[in-house]
């Protein structure tokens, strides 16, 4: 009797074949070294921005602190656009149709999806870059720099706008989810 492949194994194999077909060196996150440090910071910004976007009600996505300043959704979409644009300096091709108009997207589900995909895009680019390649020369916005400096710019850009998003949330009485989790009362330990 022929045995069917488990869905988990099938997905794993398909993902693996995609990785091999792309010809990438390694997609395993390093545990130490410069890429590991960059990945930790990138993942921190990605996780916090996504959770803050999820915690923000749809009606607050159009809120802005003043005239001529980005709205809540525009900040999230600016980060996503920056992730795609800046990563091009290390050879990570942006999706077709990317332009400044993407900042006008204000549907919460679409904003969150785009934000998460953009961080996945940067993470993939970093995973497939060798530590030895971080010192290679490239250009960012027409200026000479290194591959490592481009990834550092991506990480700092994410954290810069994370801070901005936290301020926006606080002005709208939204507690960042990671702060709310720390402030939540802890259950008393059960008696054995």
VODODO-331132 format. One record per atom (N, C-alpha, C): x, y, z; atom name. Coordinates in Angstrom, 1 decimal. Layout:
VODODO-331132
+--------+--------+--------+-------+
|     xx |     yy |     zz | atome |
+--------+--------+--------+-------+
|      X |      Y |      Z |    CA |
...
+--------+--------+--------+-------+
END
This chain:
VODODO-331132
+--------+--------+--------+-------+
|     xx |     yy |     zz | atome |
+--------+--------+--------+-------+
|    0.8 |   -1.2 |    0.0 |     N |
|    0.0 |    0.0 |    0.0 |    CA |
|    0.9 |    1.3 |    0.0 |     C |
|    0.6 |    2.2 |   -0.9 |     N |
|    1.3 |    3.4 |   -1.0 |    CA |
|    1.0 |    4.3 |    0.2 |     C |
|    2.0 |    4.9 |    0.8 |     N |
|    1.8 |    5.7 |    2.0 |    CA |
|    1.9 |    7.2 |    1.5 |     C |
|    0.9 |    8.0 |    2.0 |     N |
|    1.0 |    9.4 |    1.6 |    CA |
|    1.9 |   10.2 |    2.5 |     C |
|    2.6 |   11.2 |    1.9 |     N |
|    3.5 |   12.0 |    2.7 |    CA |
|    2.7 |   13.0 |    3.6 |     C |
|    3.3 |   13.2 |    4.8 |     N |
|    2.6 |   14.1 |    5.7 |    CA |
|    2.7 |   15.5 |    5.2 |     C |
|    1.6 |   16.3 |    5.5 |     N |
|    1.7 |   17.7 |    5.0 |    CA |
|    2.9 |   18.5 |    5.5 |     C |
|    3.3 |   18.2 |    6.8 |     N |
|    4.5 |   19.0 |    7.3 |    CA |
|    5.7 |   18.6 |    6.5 |     C |
|    5.9 |   17.3 |    6.2 |     N |
|    7.1 |   16.9 |    5.5 |    CA |
|    7.0 |   17.4 |    4.1 |     C |
|    5.8 |   17.4 |    3.5 |     N |
|    5.7 |   18.0 |    2.1 |    CA |
|    6.1 |   19.5 |    2.1 |     C |
|    5.6 |   20.2 |    3.0 |     N |
|    5.9 |   21.7 |    3.1 |    CA |
|    7.4 |   21.9 |    3.3 |     C |
|    7.9 |   21.1 |    4.2 |     N |
|    9.4 |   21.2 |    4.4 |    CA |
|   10.2 |   20.9 |    3.2 |     C |
|    9.8 |   19.8 |    2.5 |     N |
|   10.5 |   19.5 |    1.2 |    CA |
|   10.3 |   20.6 |    0.2 |     C |
|    9.1 |   21.1 |    0.0 |     N |
|    8.9 |   22.1 |   -1.0 |    CA |
|    9.7 |   23.4 |   -0.6 |     C |
|    9.7 |   23.7 |    0.6 |     N |
|   10.5 |   24.9 |    1.1 |    CA |
|   12.0 |   24.7 |    0.8 |     C |
|   12.4 |   23.5 |    1.1 |     N |
|   13.8 |   23.1 |    0.9 |    CA |
|   14.2 |   23.1 |   -0.6 |     C |
|   13.3 |   22.7 |   -1.5 |     N |
|   13.6 |   22.7 |   -2.9 |    CA |
|   13.6 |   24.1 |   -3.4 |     C |
|   12.7 |   25.0 |   -2.9 |     N |
|   12.8 |   26.3 |   -3.3 |    CA |
|   14.1 |   27.0 |   -2.9 |     C |
|   14.6 |   26.7 |   -1.7 |     N |
|   15.8 |   27.2 |   -1.2 |    CA |
|   17.0 |   26.7 |   -2.2 |     C |
|   17.0 |   25.5 |   -2.5 |     N |
|   18.0 |   24.9 |   -3.3 |    CA |
|   17.9 |   25.6 |   -4.7 |     C |
|   16.7 |   25.7 |   -5.3 |     N |
|   16.6 |   26.3 |   -6.6 |    CA |
|   17.0 |   27.7 |   -6.7 |     C |
|   17.0 |   28.4 |   -5.6 |     N |
|   17.4 |   29.8 |   -5.6 |    CA |
|   19.0 |   29.9 |   -5.6 |     C |
|   19.6 |   28.8 |   -5.2 |     N |
|   21.1 |   28.8 |   -5.2 |    CA |
|   21.7 |   29.5 |   -4.1 |     C |
|   21.0 |   29.7 |   -3.0 |     N |
|   21.5 |   30.4 |   -1.9 |    CA |
|   22.4 |   29.5 |   -1.1 |     C |
|   23.4 |   30.2 |   -0.4 |     N |
|   24.4 |   29.4 |    0.4 |    CA |
|   23.7 |   28.8 |    1.6 |     C |
|   23.2 |   29.6 |    2.5 |     N |
|   22.7 |   29.0 |    3.7 |    CA |
|   21.6 |   29.9 |    4.2 |     C |
|   20.5 |   29.3 |    4.7 |     N |
|   19.4 |   30.1 |    5.2 |    CA |
|   19.2 |   29.8 |    6.7 |     C |
|   20.2 |   29.2 |    7.3 |     N |
|   20.2 |   29.0 |    8.8 |    CA |
|   20.7 |   30.2 |    9.5 |     C |
|   20.0 |   30.6 |   10.5 |     N |
|   20.4 |   31.8 |   11.2 |    CA |
|   21.7 |   31.5 |   12.0 |     C |
|   22.7 |   32.4 |   11.9 |     N |
|   23.9 |   32.1 |   12.6 |    CA |
|   23.7 |   32.4 |   14.1 |     C |
|   24.4 |   31.7 |   15.0 |     N |
|   24.2 |   31.9 |   16.4 |    CA |
|   25.2 |   33.0 |   17.0 |     C |
|   26.2 |   33.3 |   16.2 |     N |
|   27.2 |   34.3 |   16.7 |    CA |
|   27.7 |   35.0 |   15.5 |     C |
|   28.4 |   36.1 |   15.7 |     N |
|   29.0 |   36.9 |   14.6 |    CA |
|   28.1 |   38.1 |   14.3 |     C |
|   28.6 |   38.9 |   13.3 |     N |
|   27.9 |   40.1 |   13.0 |    CA |
|   26.5 |   39.9 |   12.4 |     C |
|   26.3 |   38.9 |   11.6 |     N |
|   25.0 |   38.7 |   11.1 |    CA |
|   24.0 |   38.3 |   12.2 |     C |
|   24.5 |   37.5 |   13.1 |     N |
|   23.6 |   37.1 |   14.3 |    CA |
|   23.1 |   38.3 |   15.0 |     C |
|   24.1 |   39.3 |   15.3 |     N |
|   23.7 |   40.5 |   16.0 |    CA |
|   22.7 |   41.3 |   15.2 |     C |
|   22.9 |   41.4 |   13.9 |     N |
|   22.0 |   42.2 |   13.0 |    CA |
|   20.6 |   41.5 |   13.0 |     C |
|   20.6 |   40.2 |   12.9 |     N |
|   19.4 |   39.4 |   12.8 |    CA |
|   18.6 |   39.6 |   14.1 |     C |
|   19.2 |   39.6 |   15.3 |     N |
|   18.5 |   39.8 |   16.6 |    CA |
|   17.9 |   41.1 |   16.6 |     C |
|   18.6 |   42.2 |   16.2 |     N |
|   18.0 |   43.5 |   16.2 |    CA |
|   16.9 |   43.7 |   15.1 |     C |
|   17.1 |   43.1 |   14.0 |     N |
|   16.1 |   43.1 |   12.9 |    CA |
|   14.8 |   42.5 |   13.4 |     C |
|   15.0 |   41.3 |   14.0 |     N |
|   13.8 |   40.5 |   14.5 |    CA |
|   13.1 |   41.3 |   15.6 |     C |
|   13.9 |   42.0 |   16.5 |     N |
|   13.3 |   42.7 |   17.5 |    CA |
|   12.4 |   43.8 |   17.0 |     C |
|   12.9 |   44.6 |   16.0 |     N |
|   12.1 |   45.7 |   15.4 |    CA |
|   10.9 |   45.1 |   14.7 |     C |
|   11.1 |   44.0 |   13.9 |     N |
|   10.0 |   43.4 |   13.2 |    CA |
|    8.9 |   43.0 |   14.1 |     C |
|    9.3 |   42.3 |   15.1 |     N |
|    8.3 |   41.7 |   16.1 |    CA |
|    7.5 |   42.8 |   16.8 |     C |
|    8.2 |   43.8 |   17.2 |     N |
|    7.6 |   44.9 |   18.0 |    CA |
|    6.7 |   45.8 |   17.0 |     C |
|    7.2 |   46.1 |   15.8 |     N |
|    6.4 |   46.9 |   14.9 |    CA |
|    5.1 |   46.2 |   14.5 |     C |
|    5.2 |   44.9 |   14.2 |     N |
|    4.1 |   44.1 |   13.8 |    CA |
|    3.1 |   44.0 |   15.0 |     C |
|    3.6 |   43.8 |   16.2 |     N |
|    2.6 |   43.6 |   17.3 |    CA |
|    2.0 |   45.0 |   17.6 |     C |
|    2.7 |   46.1 |   17.4 |     N |
|    2.1 |   47.4 |   17.7 |    CA |
|    1.1 |   47.7 |   16.6 |     C |
|    1.4 |   47.3 |   15.3 |     N |
|    0.4 |   47.5 |   14.2 |    CA |
|   -0.9 |   46.7 |   14.5 |     C |
|   -0.7 |   45.5 |   15.1 |     N |
|   -1.9 |   44.6 |   15.4 |    CA |
|   -2.7 |   45.2 |   16.6 |     C |
|   -2.0 |   45.8 |   17.5 |     N |
|   -2.7 |   46.4 |   18.7 |    CA |
|   -3.4 |   47.7 |   18.4 |     C |
|   -3.0 |   48.3 |   17.3 |     N |
|   -3.6 |   49.6 |   17.0 |    CA |
|   -4.9 |   49.4 |   16.2 |     C |
|   -6.0 |   50.0 |   16.8 |     N |
|   -7.3 |   49.9 |   16.1 |    CA |
|   -7.3 |   50.5 |   14.7 |     C |
|   -8.1 |   50.0 |   13.8 |     N |
|   -8.1 |   50.5 |   12.4 |    CA |
|   -8.4 |   52.0 |   12.4 |     C |
|   -9.3 |   52.5 |   13.3 |     N |
|   -9.7 |   53.9 |   13.2 |    CA |
|   -8.5 |   54.8 |   13.6 |     C |
|   -7.4 |   54.3 |   14.2 |     N |
|   -6.3 |   55.1 |   14.6 |    CA |
|   -5.2 |   55.0 |   13.5 |     C |
|   -5.4 |   54.3 |   12.5 |     N |
|   -4.4 |   54.2 |   11.4 |    CA |
|   -4.3 |   55.5 |   10.6 |     C |
|   -5.3 |   56.3 |   10.6 |     N |
|   -5.3 |   57.6 |    9.9 |    CA |
|   -4.9 |   58.7 |   10.8 |     C |
|   -4.7 |   58.4 |   12.1 |     N |
|   -4.3 |   59.5 |   13.1 |    CA |
|   -2.9 |   60.0 |   12.8 |     C |
|   -2.7 |   61.3 |   12.9 |     N |
|   -1.4 |   61.9 |   12.8 |    CA |
|   -1.2 |   62.9 |   13.8 |     C |
|    0.0 |   63.1 |   14.4 |     N |
|    0.1 |   64.1 |   15.5 |    CA |
|    0.0 |   65.6 |   15.0 |     C |
|    0.1 |   65.8 |   13.7 |     N |
|    0.0 |   67.2 |   13.2 |    CA |
|    0.0 |   67.2 |   11.7 |     C |
|   -0.4 |   68.4 |   11.2 |     N |
|   -0.4 |   68.6 |    9.8 |    CA |
|    1.0 |   68.4 |    9.1 |     C |
|    1.0 |   67.7 |    8.0 |     N |
|    2.2 |   67.4 |    7.3 |    CA |
|    3.1 |   66.3 |    7.9 |     C |
|    2.6 |   65.6 |    8.8 |     N |
|    3.3 |   64.5 |    9.5 |    CA |
|    2.7 |   63.2 |    9.1 |     C |
|    3.5 |   62.1 |    8.9 |     N |
|    3.0 |   60.8 |    8.6 |    CA |
|    1.9 |   60.3 |    9.6 |     C |
|    0.9 |   59.7 |    9.0 |     N |
|   -0.1 |   59.1 |    9.9 |    CA |
|    0.4 |   57.7 |   10.4 |     C |
|   -0.3 |   57.1 |   11.3 |     N |
|    0.1 |   55.8 |   11.9 |    CA |
|    0.4 |   54.8 |   10.8 |     C |
|   -0.6 |   54.6 |    9.9 |     N |
|   -0.4 |   53.7 |    8.8 |    CA |
|    0.8 |   54.1 |    7.9 |     C |
|    0.9 |   55.4 |    7.6 |     N |
|    2.0 |   55.8 |    6.8 |    CA |
|    3.4 |   55.5 |    7.4 |     C |
|    3.5 |   55.6 |    8.7 |     N |
|    4.8 |   55.2 |    9.3 |    CA |
|    5.1 |   53.7 |    9.1 |     C |
|    4.1 |   52.9 |    9.3 |     N |
|    4.3 |   51.4 |    9.1 |    CA |
|    4.6 |   51.1 |    7.7 |     C |
|    3.9 |   51.8 |    6.8 |     N |
|    4.2 |   51.5 |    5.3 |    CA |
|    5.5 |   52.2 |    4.9 |     C |
|    5.9 |   53.2 |    5.5 |     N |
|    7.3 |   53.8 |    5.3 |    CA |
|    8.4 |   52.9 |    5.6 |     C |
|    8.2 |   52.2 |    6.8 |     N |
|    9.2 |   51.2 |    7.2 |    CA |
|    9.2 |   50.1 |    6.2 |     C |
|    8.1 |   49.6 |    5.8 |     N |
|    8.0 |   48.5 |    4.8 |    CA |
|    8.7 |   48.9 |    3.5 |     C |
|    8.3 |   50.1 |    3.0 |     N |
|    8.9 |   50.6 |    1.7 |    CA |
|   10.4 |   50.7 |    1.9 |     C |
|   10.9 |   51.3 |    3.0 |     N |
|   12.3 |   51.4 |    3.3 |    CA |
|   13.0 |   50.0 |    3.3 |     C |
|   12.4 |   49.0 |    3.9 |     N |
|   12.9 |   47.7 |    3.9 |    CA |
|   13.2 |   47.2 |    2.5 |     C |
|   12.2 |   47.4 |    1.6 |     N |
|   12.4 |   47.0 |    0.2 |    CA |
|   13.4 |   47.8 |   -0.6 |     C |
|   13.3 |   49.1 |   -0.4 |     N |
|   14.2 |   50.1 |   -1.1 |    CA |
|   15.6 |   49.9 |   -0.7 |     C |
|   15.9 |   50.0 |    0.6 |     N |
|   17.3 |   50.0 |    1.0 |    CA |
|   17.9 |   48.6 |    0.8 |     C |
|   17.2 |   47.5 |    0.9 |     N |
|   17.7 |   46.2 |    0.6 |    CA |
|   18.2 |   46.0 |   -0.8 |     C |
|   17.7 |   46.8 |   -1.7 |     N |
|   18.2 |   46.7 |   -3.1 |    CA |
|   19.7 |   47.0 |   -3.2 |     C |
|   20.2 |   47.7 |   -2.3 |     N |
|   21.7 |   48.0 |   -2.3 |    CA |
|   22.5 |   46.8 |   -2.0 |     C |
|   21.9 |   45.7 |   -1.5 |     N |
|   22.6 |   44.5 |   -1.3 |    CA |
|   22.2 |   43.4 |   -2.3 |     C |
|   21.4 |   43.8 |   -3.3 |     N |
|   21.0 |   42.9 |   -4.4 |    CA |
|   19.7 |   42.2 |   -4.1 |     C |
|   18.9 |   42.6 |   -3.1 |     N |
|   17.6 |   42.0 |   -2.8 |    CA |
|   16.6 |   42.8 |   -3.7 |     C |
|   16.1 |   42.1 |   -4.7 |     N |
|   15.1 |   42.8 |   -5.6 |    CA |
|   13.8 |   43.1 |   -4.9 |     C |
|   13.3 |   44.3 |   -5.0 |     N |
|   12.0 |   44.7 |   -4.5 |    CA |
|   10.9 |   44.1 |   -5.3 |     C |
|    9.7 |   43.9 |   -4.8 |     N |
|    8.6 |   43.3 |   -5.6 |    CA |
|    8.2 |   44.3 |   -6.6 |     C |
|    7.7 |   43.8 |   -7.7 |     N |
|    7.2 |   44.7 |   -8.8 |    CA |
|    6.1 |   45.6 |   -8.3 |     C |
|    6.1 |   46.8 |   -8.9 |     N |
|    5.1 |   47.8 |   -8.6 |    CA |
|    5.3 |   48.6 |   -7.3 |     C |
|    6.4 |   48.4 |   -6.7 |     N |
|    6.7 |   49.2 |   -5.5 |    CA |
|    7.0 |   50.6 |   -5.8 |     C |
|    6.3 |   51.5 |   -5.1 |     N |
|    6.5 |   53.0 |   -5.3 |    CA |
|    6.0 |   53.7 |   -4.0 |     C |
|    6.3 |   55.0 |   -4.0 |     N |
|    5.9 |   55.8 |   -2.8 |    CA |
|    4.4 |   55.8 |   -2.5 |     C |
|    3.6 |   55.5 |   -3.5 |     N |
|    2.2 |   55.4 |   -3.3 |    CA |
|    1.8 |   54.4 |   -2.2 |     C |
|    2.7 |   53.4 |   -2.0 |     N |
|    2.3 |   52.4 |   -1.0 |    CA |
|    2.1 |   52.9 |    0.4 |     C |
|    2.7 |   54.1 |    0.6 |     N |
|    2.5 |   54.7 |    2.0 |    CA |
|    1.0 |   55.1 |    2.2 |     C |
|    0.2 |   55.2 |    1.1 |     N |
|   -1.2 |   55.6 |    1.2 |    CA |
|   -2.1 |   54.4 |    1.6 |     C |
|   -1.5 |   53.2 |    1.6 |     N |
|   -2.3 |   52.0 |    2.1 |    CA |
|   -2.6 |   52.2 |    3.5 |     C |
|   -3.9 |   52.1 |    3.9 |     N |
|   -4.3 |   52.3 |    5.3 |    CA |
|   -5.1 |   51.2 |    5.9 |     C |
|   -5.4 |   50.2 |    5.1 |     N |
|   -6.2 |   49.0 |    5.6 |    CA |
|   -5.3 |   48.2 |    6.5 |     C |
|   -5.7 |   48.1 |    7.7 |     N |
|   -4.9 |   47.4 |    8.8 |    CA |
|   -4.4 |   46.1 |    8.4 |     C |
|   -5.2 |   45.2 |    7.8 |     N |
|   -4.7 |   43.9 |    7.5 |    CA |
|   -3.6 |   44.0 |    6.4 |     C |
|   -3.8 |   44.8 |    5.4 |     N |
|   -2.8 |   45.0 |    4.3 |    CA |
|   -1.6 |   45.6 |    4.9 |     C |
|   -1.7 |   46.6 |    5.7 |     N |
|   -0.5 |   47.2 |    6.3 |    CA |
|    0.3 |   46.2 |    7.1 |     C |
|   -0.3 |   45.4 |    7.9 |     N |
|    0.4 |   44.4 |    8.7 |    CA |
|    1.0 |   43.3 |    7.8 |     C |
|    0.3 |   42.9 |    6.8 |     N |
|    0.9 |   41.9 |    5.9 |    CA |
|    2.1 |   42.4 |    5.2 |     C |
|    2.0 |   43.7 |    4.7 |     N |
|    3.1 |   44.3 |    3.9 |    CA |
|    4.3 |   44.5 |    4.8 |     C |
|    4.1 |   45.0 |    6.1 |     N |
|    5.1 |   45.2 |    7.0 |    CA |
|    5.9 |   43.9 |    7.3 |     C |
|    5.1 |   42.8 |    7.6 |     N |
|    5.7 |   41.5 |    7.9 |    CA |
|    6.5 |   41.0 |    6.7 |     C |
|    5.9 |   41.1 |    5.5 |     N |
|    6.6 |   40.6 |    4.3 |    CA |
|    7.9 |   41.4 |    4.1 |     C |
|    7.9 |   42.7 |    4.3 |     N |
|    9.1 |   43.5 |    4.1 |    CA |
|   10.2 |   43.1 |    5.0 |     C |
|    9.9 |   42.8 |    6.3 |     N |
|   10.9 |   42.3 |    7.2 |    CA |
|   11.4 |   40.9 |    6.8 |     C |
|   10.5 |   40.0 |    6.4 |     N |
|   10.9 |   38.7 |    5.9 |    CA |
|   11.9 |   38.9 |    4.7 |     C |
|   11.6 |   39.9 |    3.9 |     N |
|   12.5 |   40.1 |    2.7 |    CA |
|   13.9 |   40.5 |    3.2 |     C |
|   14.0 |   41.4 |    4.1 |     N |
|   15.3 |   41.8 |    4.7 |    CA |
|   16.0 |   40.6 |    5.4 |     C |
|   15.2 |   39.9 |    6.2 |     N |
|   15.8 |   38.8 |    6.9 |    CA |
|   16.4 |   37.8 |    5.9 |     C |
|   15.7 |   37.5 |    4.8 |     N |
|   16.1 |   36.5 |    3.8 |    CA |
|   17.4 |   37.0 |    3.2 |     C |
|   17.5 |   38.3 |    2.9 |     N |
|   18.7 |   38.9 |    2.3 |    CA |
|   19.9 |   38.8 |    3.3 |     C |
|   19.6 |   39.0 |    4.5 |     N |
|   20.7 |   38.8 |    5.5 |    CA |
|   21.1 |   37.4 |    5.7 |     C |
|   20.2 |   36.5 |    5.7 |     N |
|   20.5 |   35.1 |    5.9 |    CA |
|   21.3 |   34.5 |    4.8 |     C |
|   21.1 |   35.1 |    3.6 |     N |
|   21.9 |   34.6 |    2.4 |    CA |
|   23.1 |   35.4 |    2.1 |     C |
|   23.5 |   36.2 |    3.0 |     N |
|   24.8 |   37.0 |    2.9 |    CA |
|   25.8 |   36.4 |    3.9 |     C |
|   26.9 |   36.1 |    3.4 |     N |
|   28.0 |   35.5 |    4.2 |    CA |
|   28.6 |   36.6 |    5.1 |     C |
|   29.1 |   36.3 |    6.3 |     N |
|   29.8 |   37.2 |    7.1 |    CA |
|   30.9 |   37.9 |    6.4 |     C |
|   31.6 |   37.1 |    5.6 |     N |
|   32.7 |   37.6 |    4.8 |    CA |
|   32.3 |   38.7 |    3.8 |     C |
|   31.1 |   38.7 |    3.4 |     N |
|   30.6 |   39.6 |    2.4 |    CA |
|   30.1 |   41.0 |    3.0 |     C |
|   30.0 |   41.0 |    4.3 |     N |
|   29.6 |   42.3 |    5.0 |    CA |
|   30.5 |   43.5 |    4.7 |     C |
|   31.7 |   43.2 |    4.4 |     N |
|   32.7 |   44.2 |    4.2 |    CA |
|   32.8 |   44.7 |    2.7 |     C |
|   32.1 |   44.0 |    1.9 |     N |
|   32.1 |   44.3 |    0.4 |    CA |
|   31.5 |   45.7 |    0.2 |     C |
|   32.1 |   46.3 |   -0.8 |     N |
|   31.6 |   47.7 |   -1.2 |    CA |
|   30.3 |   47.6 |   -2.0 |     C |
|   29.4 |   48.6 |   -1.8 |     N |
|   28.2 |   48.8 |   -2.5 |    CA |
|   27.9 |   50.2 |   -2.5 |     C |
|   26.8 |   50.6 |   -3.0 |     N |
|   26.3 |   52.0 |   -2.9 |    CA |
|   24.9 |   52.0 |   -2.4 |     C |
|   24.6 |   53.0 |   -1.6 |     N |
|   23.3 |   53.3 |   -1.0 |    CA |
|   23.0 |   54.7 |   -1.3 |     C |
|   21.9 |   54.9 |   -2.0 |     N |
|   21.5 |   56.2 |   -2.4 |    CA |
|   22.6 |   57.0 |   -3.1 |     C |
|   23.4 |   56.2 |   -4.0 |     N |
|   24.4 |   56.8 |   -4.8 |    CA |
|   25.8 |   57.1 |   -4.0 |     C |
|   25.8 |   56.7 |   -2.8 |     N |
|   27.0 |   56.9 |   -2.0 |    CA |
|   27.7 |   55.6 |   -1.7 |     C |
|   29.0 |   55.6 |   -1.7 |     N |
|   29.7 |   54.3 |   -1.4 |    CA |
|   29.5 |   53.9 |    0.1 |     C |
|   29.4 |   52.6 |    0.3 |     N |
|   29.2 |   52.1 |    1.6 |    CA |
|   29.5 |   50.6 |    1.6 |     C |
|   29.2 |   49.9 |    2.6 |     N |
|   29.5 |   48.4 |    2.6 |    CA |
|   28.1 |   47.7 |    2.8 |     C |
|   28.2 |   46.4 |    2.5 |     N |
|   27.0 |   45.6 |    2.6 |    CA |
|   26.5 |   45.6 |    4.1 |     C |
|   27.5 |   45.5 |    5.0 |     N |
|   27.2 |   45.5 |    6.4 |    CA |
|   26.5 |   46.8 |    6.9 |     C |
|   27.0 |   47.9 |    6.3 |     N |
|   26.4 |   49.2 |    6.7 |    CA |
|   25.0 |   49.3 |    6.1 |     C |
|   24.7 |   48.7 |    5.0 |     N |
|   23.3 |   48.7 |    4.5 |    CA |
|   22.4 |   48.0 |    5.5 |     C |
|   22.9 |   46.8 |    5.9 |     N |
|   22.0 |   46.1 |    6.9 |    CA |
|   21.9 |   46.8 |    8.2 |     C |
|   22.9 |   47.5 |    8.6 |     N |
|   22.8 |   48.3 |    9.8 |    CA |
|   21.8 |   49.4 |    9.6 |     C |
|   21.8 |   50.0 |    8.4 |     N |
|   20.9 |   51.1 |    8.1 |    CA |
|   19.5 |   50.6 |    8.2 |     C |
|   19.2 |   49.4 |    7.7 |     N |
|   17.9 |   48.8 |    7.7 |    CA |
|   17.5 |   48.5 |    9.2 |     C |
|   18.4 |   48.1 |   10.0 |     N |
|   18.0 |   47.8 |   11.4 |    CA |
|   17.7 |   49.1 |   12.1 |     C |
|   18.6 |   50.1 |   11.9 |     N |
|   18.4 |   51.4 |   12.6 |    CA |
|   17.1 |   52.1 |   12.1 |     C |
|   16.8 |   52.0 |   10.8 |     N |
|   15.6 |   52.6 |   10.3 |    CA |
|   14.4 |   51.9 |   11.0 |     C |
|   14.4 |   50.6 |   11.1 |     N |
|   13.3 |   49.9 |   11.8 |    CA |
|   13.1 |   50.4 |   13.2 |     C |
|   14.2 |   50.5 |   13.9 |     N |
|   14.1 |   50.9 |   15.3 |    CA |
|   13.8 |   52.4 |   15.5 |     C |
|   14.2 |   53.2 |   14.5 |     N |
|   13.9 |   54.7 |   14.6 |    CA |
|   12.4 |   54.8 |   14.5 |     C |
|   11.8 |   54.1 |   13.5 |     N |
|   10.3 |   54.3 |   13.4 |    CA |
|    9.5 |   53.4 |   14.4 |     C |
|   10.2 |   52.5 |   15.0 |     N |
|    9.5 |   51.8 |   16.1 |    CA |
|    9.3 |   52.8 |   17.2 |     C |
|   10.3 |   53.6 |   17.5 |     N |
|   10.2 |   54.6 |   18.5 |    CA |
|    9.1 |   55.6 |   18.2 |     C |
|    9.1 |   56.0 |   17.0 |     N |
|    8.0 |   56.9 |   16.5 |    CA |
|    6.6 |   56.3 |   16.7 |     C |
|    6.5 |   55.0 |   16.3 |     N |
|    5.2 |   54.3 |   16.5 |    CA |
|    4.8 |   54.1 |   17.9 |     C |
|    5.8 |   53.9 |   18.8 |     N |
|    5.5 |   53.8 |   20.2 |    CA |
|    4.9 |   55.2 |   20.7 |     C |
|    5.5 |   56.3 |   20.3 |     N |
|    5.0 |   57.6 |   20.7 |    CA |
|    3.6 |   57.8 |   20.2 |     C |
|    3.4 |   57.5 |   18.9 |     N |
|    2.0 |   57.6 |   18.3 |    CA |
|    1.0 |   56.8 |   19.2 |     C |
|    1.4 |   55.5 |   19.5 |     N |
|    0.5 |   54.6 |   20.2 |    CA |
|    0.2 |   55.2 |   21.6 |     C |
|    1.2 |   55.7 |   22.3 |     N |
|    1.0 |   56.3 |   23.6 |    CA |
|    0.1 |   57.5 |   23.6 |     C |
|    0.3 |   58.3 |   22.5 |     N |
|   -0.6 |   59.5 |   22.4 |    CA |
|   -2.1 |   59.1 |   22.2 |     C |
|   -2.3 |   57.9 |   21.7 |     N |
|   -3.6 |   57.3 |   21.5 |    CA |
|   -4.1 |   56.3 |   22.6 |     C |
|   -3.4 |   56.4 |   23.7 |     N |
|   -3.7 |   55.5 |   24.9 |    CA |
|   -3.6 |   54.0 |   24.5 |     C |
|   -2.6 |   53.7 |   23.6 |     N |
|   -2.4 |   52.3 |   23.3 |    CA |
|   -1.1 |   51.9 |   23.9 |     C |
|   -1.1 |   50.9 |   24.8 |     N |
|    0.1 |   50.4 |   25.5 |    CA |
|    0.7 |   49.4 |   24.6 |     C |
|    2.0 |   49.5 |   24.3 |     N |
|    2.7 |   48.5 |   23.5 |    CA |
|    2.5 |   47.1 |   24.1 |     C |
|    2.2 |   46.1 |   23.2 |     N |
|    1.9 |   44.8 |   23.8 |    CA |
|    2.9 |   44.2 |   24.7 |     C |
|    4.2 |   44.4 |   24.4 |     N |
|    5.3 |   43.9 |   25.2 |    CA |
|    5.3 |   44.5 |   26.6 |     C |
|    4.9 |   45.8 |   26.6 |     N |
|    4.8 |   46.5 |   27.9 |    CA |
|    3.6 |   46.0 |   28.7 |     C |
|    2.5 |   45.8 |   28.0 |     N |
|    1.3 |   45.3 |   28.6 |    CA |
|    1.5 |   43.9 |   29.2 |     C |
|    2.3 |   43.1 |   28.5 |     N |
|    2.5 |   41.7 |   29.0 |    CA |
|    3.4 |   41.8 |   30.3 |     C |
|    4.4 |   42.7 |   30.3 |     N |
|    5.2 |   42.8 |   31.5 |    CA |
|    4.4 |   43.4 |   32.7 |     C |
|    3.4 |   44.2 |   32.4 |     N |
|    2.6 |   44.9 |   33.5 |    CA |
|    1.4 |   44.0 |   33.9 |     C |
|    1.1 |   43.0 |   33.2 |     N |
|    0.0 |   42.2 |   33.6 |    CA |
|    0.2 |   41.4 |   34.9 |     C |
|   -0.8 |   41.4 |   35.7 |     N |
|   -0.6 |   40.6 |   37.0 |    CA |
|   -0.3 |   39.1 |   36.7 |     C |
|    0.7 |   38.7 |   37.4 |     N |
|    1.1 |   37.3 |   37.3 |    CA |
|    0.2 |   36.4 |   38.2 |     C |
|   -0.2 |   35.2 |   37.7 |     N |
|   -1.0 |   34.3 |   38.6 |    CA |
|   -0.1 |   33.8 |   39.7 |     C |
|   -0.8 |   33.6 |   40.9 |     N |
|   -0.1 |   33.1 |   42.0 |    CA |
|    0.3 |   31.6 |   41.7 |     C |
|    1.5 |   31.2 |   42.2 |     N |
|    1.9 |   29.8 |   42.0 |    CA |
|    0.9 |   28.9 |   42.7 |     C |
|    0.6 |   27.8 |   42.1 |     N |
|   -0.3 |   26.8 |   42.6 |    CA |
|    0.4 |   26.0 |   43.7 |     C |
|   -0.4 |   25.7 |   44.8 |     N |
|    0.1 |   24.9 |   45.9 |    CA |
|    0.1 |   23.4 |   45.5 |     C |
|    1.3 |   22.7 |   45.7 |     N |
|    1.3 |   21.3 |   45.3 |    CA |
|    0.5 |   20.4 |   46.2 |     C |
+--------+--------+--------+-------+
END
